[in-house]
Amino acid sequence: MTVNALVGINTIMDVVNSYTSLDNKATYVWAANVLARKCPFFQDMPMKAGNQIFSNIGARVNYLNTPSTRGFNQGLTPTAVHTTQYTEPMCIIEDYGWVDKLLCDAQNNPGQWRQERDAIKMEAMVQSAENKIIYGNYSTVDSNGIQGFATRFNSTTHRPNDDSGWPYNVKSAGGSLSAQTCSIWVIEWGVEGKVYGIYPPNLPAGIHVRDLGEQTWNVSTIASPSMLQVYLTMMGLYFGLNIEDERCVQRIVNVNATGSTEIFDPEELIEVINNLPSRGAGAVIYAPRAIVTQMDINALNKQNALYRVEPNGDIWGRPVTYFRGIPVRMAEKLLETETAI
């Protein structure tokens, strides 16, 4: 099985699995598995504990210093790297899962049955998290959320890190129909000066699962009580995005998901890949269903050297299409109805 250079290093599964089976935090493995399996970003995104309880303070390099040469016995003028300080917040996503105690006790394997029901709740939390990773906007929409990729990079004249010497990291495919376009993202992940996820330092990978045991649950109102004995689970997901180098995020915007014009163009994808600092090392391509389908169909042509397919490309044995050696993931929360910018 071919694995991307980054996948499997410091991801949410790795952080949780670093706890031994004797540690009660190992019970979080099933939740981390749901996160990674259902959200492609959590499958690939390295996770690192923030340096604040619910945020992370960092410094983004605007441009490099210009060192000088010298001869023997000559001095030189020291230089400094120019940086801008920033603070990345974390969001709190929580929910409760409950099941009828009698129904649960009647199952052949009550523990497994209950966990399967909790996993449904966790999957809903994953969908919320994926939406925030892409479209989150704490400035005007959700003050308790995070700033997603699309909110940060929504201009075709944005210079990453405000560095005028670097190409724009948002490229337009030319589509202009309102609410009928989509985006393709290329993210170069890495915890050393690139892009990674952050979580509270005292919570394993930002996951919290607590079995509250048997509870008497009011399933109606106080005025008209209707009581039920349930098993209750409290689940929480706490995370944020840390973009240390904006060059590591490349977006092709205004792509028509259907039709014959301004559609997916592999030449444009090559262009944005070459705009990455490491030209794709540790990178992953994320696209909506329609675009991934087009790329999968293109990969059927064995003469097309741009693509290859690994039959067991990910850790769950699912096939993965690679574009010039970079894995392609389907992100179901990426809209095919974006407004052109």
Backbone torsions as a table, in degrees:
resi	resn	phi	psi	omega
1	MET	NA	128.3	176.8
2	THR	-84.6	130.4	-178.7
3	VAL	-122.0	134.3	175.5
4	ASN	-56.4	147.3	-174.5
5	ALA	-56.0	-26.8	-176.3
6	LEU	-94.1	-36.5	-172.0
7	VAL	-57.0	135.1	179.1
8	GLY	90.4	5.6	179.3
9	ILE	-118.2	109.4	176.1
10	ASN	66.1	18.7	176.6
11	THR	-74.9	176.8	-176.2
12	ILE	-60.6	-35.0	177.4
13	MET	-67.1	-38.8	-179.7
14	ASP	-66.5	-40.9	-179.2
15	VAL	-62.7	-45.1	-179.3
16	VAL	-68.7	-41.6	-178.6
17	ASN	-69.3	-12.6	178.8
18	SER	-70.4	-15.5	175.5
19	TYR	-83.7	139.9	-178.6
20	THR	-71.6	163.4	-179.9
21	SER	-66.0	-17.3	179.2
22	LEU	-82.8	-13.9	179.9
23	ASP	-85.9	136.2	-178.4
24	ASN	-65.4	-16.3	178.0
25	LYS	-70.2	-17.0	178.0
26	ALA	-65.1	-17.7	177.5
27	THR	-68.8	-9.5	179.9
28	TYR	-83.0	-4.8	-175.5
29	VAL	-57.9	-42.0	-177.8
30	TRP	-63.0	-37.9	179.6
31	ALA	-67.4	-43.4	177.7
32	ALA	-62.4	-35.5	179.2
33	ASN	-64.5	-40.7	176.8
34	VAL	-63.1	-44.1	-179.4
35	LEU	-59.7	-48.4	-176.1
36	ALA	-71.5	-36.1	-177.2
37	ARG	-74.2	-35.0	-173.8
38	LYS	-94.6	-20.2	-179.3
39	CYS	-123.1	113.9	-176.7
40	PRO	-61.6	-28.3	-179.8
41	PHE	-66.5	-41.4	178.4
42	PHE	-70.3	-23.4	176.6
43	GLN	-65.7	-35.8	-172.8
44	ASP	-106.7	-28.8	-168.5
45	MET	-69.0	119.5	173.6
46	PRO	-64.1	144.1	-179.3
47	MET	-115.5	137.8	-178.8
48	LYS	-141.0	137.6	178.3
49	ALA	-63.2	134.7	177.4
50	GLY	-69.7	160.5	178.5
51	ASN	-91.4	4.1	170.0
52	GLN	-126.6	168.3	-176.0
53	ILE	-61.4	-49.5	-179.8
54	PHE	-131.2	35.7	175.9
55	SER	-164.1	174.9	178.0
56	ASN	-140.8	128.9	178.1
57	ILE	-101.8	129.1	-179.6
58	GLY	-139.8	-178.6	178.6
59	ALA	-132.3	128.1	-178.8
60	ARG	-102.8	128.9	-179.3
61	VAL	-75.7	122.1	177.9
62	ASN	-81.2	-47.4	174.3
63	TYR	-160.6	156.5	-175.6
64	LEU	-81.1	158.4	176.2
65	ASN	-72.6	165.4	178.4
66	THR	-114.5	98.2	-179.6
67	PRO	-72.2	159.9	-179.2
68	SER	-118.9	168.7	175.8
69	THR	-100.1	163.9	176.3
70	ARG	-149.5	162.8	173.5
71	GLY	-102.2	177.5	178.6
72	PHE	-62.1	139.3	177.5
73	ASN	64.4	19.0	176.2
74	GLN	-110.6	143.9	176.0
75	GLY	-90.1	174.6	176.4
76	LEU	-145.9	164.5	-179.5
77	THR	-90.5	121.9	179.2
78	PRO	-67.9	151.2	179.8
79	THR	-120.5	168.2	179.9
80	ALA	-132.0	146.0	173.8
81	VAL	-78.2	132.4	-176.9
82	HIS	-89.2	120.6	-176.5
83	THR	-129.6	160.4	174.2
84	THR	-125.6	127.6	179.5
85	GLN	-77.3	144.8	178.3
86	TYR	-143.8	161.2	176.6
87	THR	-127.8	125.5	177.8
88	GLU	-103.9	123.4	179.0
89	PRO	-82.7	166.4	171.4
90	MET	-116.1	150.3	178.2
91	CYS	-105.5	158.7	-180.0
92	ILE	-114.9	115.8	175.8
93	ILE	-117.7	119.1	-177.2
94	GLU	-134.9	155.7	175.6
95	ASP	-161.9	164.9	176.3
96	TYR	-116.0	139.9	172.9
97	GLY	-115.0	130.8	178.6
98	TRP	-136.1	147.3	177.3
99	VAL	-133.7	149.3	176.4
100	ASP	-61.0	123.9	-176.9
101	LYS	-59.2	-43.7	-178.2
102	LEU	-63.7	-44.0	179.7
103	LEU	-64.3	-39.4	179.4
104	CYS	-66.9	-45.9	-178.6
105	ASP	-63.3	-23.9	-178.1
106	ALA	-80.0	-10.0	-177.8
107	GLN	-75.1	155.5	176.7
108	ASN	-65.1	-35.4	177.3
109	ASN	-131.1	83.5	-174.2
110	PRO	-57.0	-41.1	-178.1
111	GLY	-63.0	-46.0	179.4
112	GLN	-66.5	-41.7	-179.6
113	TRP	-61.9	-42.8	179.8
114	ARG	-65.4	-41.3	-179.8
115	GLN	-64.9	-35.9	177.1
116	GLU	-62.4	-37.3	177.9
117	ARG	-70.4	-38.4	176.5
118	ASP	-64.6	-33.8	-179.8
119	ALA	-64.2	-31.4	176.6
120	ILE	-64.0	-42.8	176.3
121	LYS	-63.0	-42.7	179.8
122	MET	-63.2	-36.9	178.5
123	GLU	-62.8	-38.3	176.2
124	ALA	-63.7	-38.1	177.1
125	MET	-65.9	-36.9	178.1
126	VAL	-61.9	-43.1	179.3
127	GLN	-61.8	-40.1	176.8
128	SER	-63.5	-42.1	-179.7
129	ALA	-65.0	-43.3	-179.9
130	GLU	-62.7	-39.7	177.8
131	ASN	-61.9	-39.2	179.6
132	LYS	-70.6	-36.0	177.9
133	ILE	-61.2	-36.4	-177.9
134	ILE	-88.7	-53.9	-169.2
135	TYR	-115.0	6.9	-178.1
136	GLY	-55.1	141.2	-178.6
137	ASN	-147.1	94.7	-178.8
138	TYR	-81.1	-10.1	-178.3
139	SER	-74.2	-42.0	-173.9
140	THR	-127.6	-17.1	-173.4
141	VAL	-108.3	-51.9	-174.7
142	ASP	-139.3	101.1	-176.9
143	SER	-66.4	-15.2	178.1
144	ASN	-97.0	4.6	-176.0
145	GLY	-96.8	-155.8	177.3
146	ILE	-127.6	170.7	178.2
147	GLN	-93.3	112.1	-176.4
148	GLY	-79.4	172.0	-178.3
149	PHE	-58.1	-47.7	-175.0
150	ALA	-66.8	-29.5	178.1
151	THR	-73.4	-36.5	-179.7
152	ARG	-73.5	-41.9	-172.4
153	PHE	-115.0	79.9	-175.0
154	ASN	-124.8	25.1	178.7
155	SER	-139.0	135.2	179.5
156	THR	-78.5	0.8	177.3
157	THR	-118.5	28.6	179.4
158	HIS	-87.3	124.8	174.8
159	ARG	-92.7	118.5	-179.4
160	PRO	-58.7	136.1	-178.9
161	ASN	61.1	16.7	-176.0
162	ASP	56.5	32.1	-179.3
163	ASP	-97.9	108.5	-176.1
164	SER	-68.0	-12.4	-180.0
165	GLY	-89.2	1.2	-177.5
166	TRP	-112.6	145.3	179.8
167	PRO	-62.6	155.7	174.4
168	TYR	-56.1	145.2	179.5
169	ASN	-105.2	10.9	172.0
170	VAL	-124.8	115.3	-177.4
171	LYS	-113.5	134.0	180.0
172	SER	-90.8	133.6	174.8
173	ALA	-84.1	-7.5	174.2
174	GLY	103.1	-10.4	178.6
175	GLY	-65.9	141.7	-175.1
176	SER	-132.6	3.5	-179.2
177	LEU	-73.7	128.3	-177.2
178	SER	-64.1	131.3	175.9
179	ALA	58.9	29.8	178.2
180	GLN	-136.1	21.6	179.6
181	THR	-119.8	173.4	179.0
182	CYS	-143.8	177.7	-177.7
183	SER	-128.1	152.8	171.5
184	ILE	-118.4	132.2	-177.4
185	TRP	-115.9	142.0	170.6
186	VAL	-124.5	117.1	-176.9
187	ILE	-114.5	125.8	176.0
188	GLU	-98.6	97.4	-173.8
189	TRP	-78.0	154.4	174.0
190	GLY	163.4	142.3	-178.1
191	VAL	-86.2	-9.7	179.2
192	GLU	-101.3	85.9	174.3
193	GLY	75.2	20.6	-179.4
194	LYS	-122.5	-119.5	-178.3
195	VAL	-130.3	131.5	179.5
196	TYR	-156.0	166.7	176.6
197	GLY	-90.2	152.1	178.1
198	ILE	-123.3	153.0	179.1
199	TYR	-147.3	158.9	179.5
200	PRO	-58.7	136.3	-172.0
201	PRO	-62.0	-22.5	-176.5
202	ASN	-102.4	10.7	177.0
203	LEU	-122.0	124.6	-176.3
204	PRO	-62.1	110.1	178.7
205	ALA	60.3	17.2	179.1
206	GLY	75.3	19.5	179.3
207	ILE	-108.2	136.1	175.6
208	HIS	-133.4	119.9	177.6
209	VAL	-127.6	124.2	-178.4
210	ARG	-131.2	122.8	176.4
211	ASP	-82.7	111.6	-179.0
212	LEU	-89.3	0.9	174.9
213	GLY	70.2	-156.0	-178.7
214	GLU	-76.8	132.9	-180.0
215	GLN	-134.4	150.7	170.5
216	THR	-91.5	113.5	-169.1
217	TRP	-105.9	131.5	175.4
218	ASN	-89.8	104.1	-176.0
219	VAL	-91.1	7.5	178.1
220	SER	-129.0	-130.4	-178.9
221	THR	-121.7	164.7	178.2
222	ILE	-63.3	-37.3	-179.6
223	ALA	-67.4	-35.9	178.9
224	SER	-128.4	76.3	-173.9
225	PRO	-67.2	142.5	174.1
226	SER	-139.6	105.5	-168.5
227	MET	-95.1	149.5	-177.9
228	LEU	-151.1	137.7	174.5
229	GLN	-85.2	124.3	-175.9
230	VAL	-132.4	161.9	164.6
231	TYR	-98.6	131.6	-171.7
232	LEU	-119.9	134.7	176.1
233	THR	-125.6	131.9	174.3
234	MET	-102.8	130.3	-178.0
235	MET	-126.7	139.4	178.9
236	GLY	-139.2	147.3	176.2
237	LEU	-132.3	121.8	-174.2
238	TYR	-129.1	114.6	-175.0
239	PHE	-158.4	167.4	174.1
240	GLY	-150.1	175.5	177.3
241	LEU	-109.4	133.5	175.0
242	ASN	-118.5	111.1	179.5
243	ILE	-107.6	95.7	-177.1
244	GLU	-79.9	-33.3	179.6
245	ASP	-130.5	109.2	-175.9
246	GLU	-67.8	-16.5	176.5
247	ARG	-65.3	-20.1	-177.7
248	CYS	-80.2	0.3	176.5
249	VAL	-118.9	116.0	178.9
250	GLN	-121.6	137.3	-176.2
251	ARG	-130.5	132.5	166.7
252	ILE	-103.1	117.4	-174.2
253	VAL	-111.9	167.1	177.3
254	ASN	62.0	40.7	175.7
255	VAL	-93.4	125.6	175.2
256	ASN	-75.0	123.7	-177.9
257	ALA	-70.9	-25.1	179.0
258	THR	-134.2	174.3	178.6
259	GLY	97.5	-161.9	-176.0
260	SER	-126.4	-4.4	179.9
261	THR	-124.4	150.4	-179.6
262	GLU	52.0	37.2	178.5
263	ILE	-95.8	-173.8	-179.6
264	PHE	-57.4	128.6	-179.4
265	ASP	-125.1	113.7	-178.6
266	PRO	-60.7	-26.5	178.7
267	GLU	-66.7	-36.8	176.6
268	GLU	-67.4	-36.2	178.3
269	LEU	-65.8	-40.1	176.2
270	ILE	-61.1	-39.8	-179.2
271	GLU	-61.3	-46.6	-177.8
272	VAL	-72.5	-31.2	175.5
273	ILE	-61.6	-40.4	179.4
274	ASN	-71.9	-11.1	174.6
275	ASN	-85.5	-9.0	177.3
276	LEU	-71.0	148.3	-178.9
277	PRO	-56.7	-39.6	-178.4
278	SER	-106.6	12.6	178.2
279	ARG	54.7	38.8	170.9
280	GLY	107.7	-6.0	179.0
281	ALA	-66.3	118.6	-177.4
282	GLY	80.1	12.4	-176.1
283	ALA	-92.2	157.8	175.2
284	VAL	-138.6	140.4	176.8
285	ILE	-97.4	131.3	177.8
286	TYR	-120.8	133.1	-177.2
287	ALA	-149.0	158.1	176.2
288	PRO	-73.4	172.2	-173.1
289	ARG	-54.3	-46.2	-175.6
290	ALA	-61.7	-39.4	-177.9
291	ILE	-74.1	-41.7	178.3
292	VAL	-62.4	-38.2	177.2
293	THR	-61.2	-43.7	177.6
294	GLN	-60.4	-41.9	-178.7
295	MET	-69.1	-38.3	176.9
296	ASP	-63.2	-39.6	178.6
297	ILE	-67.2	-40.9	177.0
298	ASN	-60.5	-33.6	-178.2
299	ALA	-70.4	-15.5	177.3
300	LEU	-66.9	-24.8	178.7
301	ASN	-79.0	104.4	-175.1
302	LYS	-66.6	-15.3	178.9
303	GLN	-84.8	-8.6	-179.0
304	ASN	-84.4	105.8	-174.2
305	ALA	-73.8	-9.0	-179.4
306	LEU	-72.8	-23.8	-170.5
307	TYR	-120.2	154.2	164.3
308	ARG	-149.3	156.7	-179.6
309	VAL	-122.2	128.1	174.0
310	GLU	-98.7	115.1	-176.6
311	PRO	-58.3	-34.6	177.4
312	ASN	-120.1	61.3	-168.4
313	GLY	-77.0	-24.3	179.6
314	ASP	-118.5	179.3	-172.2
315	ILE	-71.5	-8.9	176.7
316	TRP	-102.2	8.8	177.0
317	GLY	77.8	17.3	179.6
318	ARG	-87.3	145.2	178.3
319	PRO	-66.4	145.0	-179.8
320	VAL	-132.7	130.1	174.3
321	THR	-86.3	137.1	177.2
322	TYR	-114.2	136.0	175.8
323	PHE	-111.6	112.0	-176.4
324	ARG	50.6	41.0	176.8
325	GLY	84.9	0.6	-178.3
326	ILE	-106.1	126.8	-179.1
327	PRO	-66.9	146.1	179.4
328	VAL	-110.6	126.1	179.8
329	ARG	-115.8	143.5	172.7
330	MET	-89.0	120.4	176.0
331	ALA	-105.9	105.4	-171.6
332	GLU	-68.4	-19.3	178.7
333	LYS	-86.8	-3.8	173.0
334	LEU	-74.4	119.4	-174.3
335	LEU	-75.1	146.9	169.8
336	GLU	-101.8	15.3	-179.1
337	THR	-128.6	35.5	178.0
338	GLU	-71.6	151.3	174.1
339	THR	-81.7	131.0	-178.8
340	ALA	-59.9	142.7	177.9
341	ILE	-120.5	NA	NA
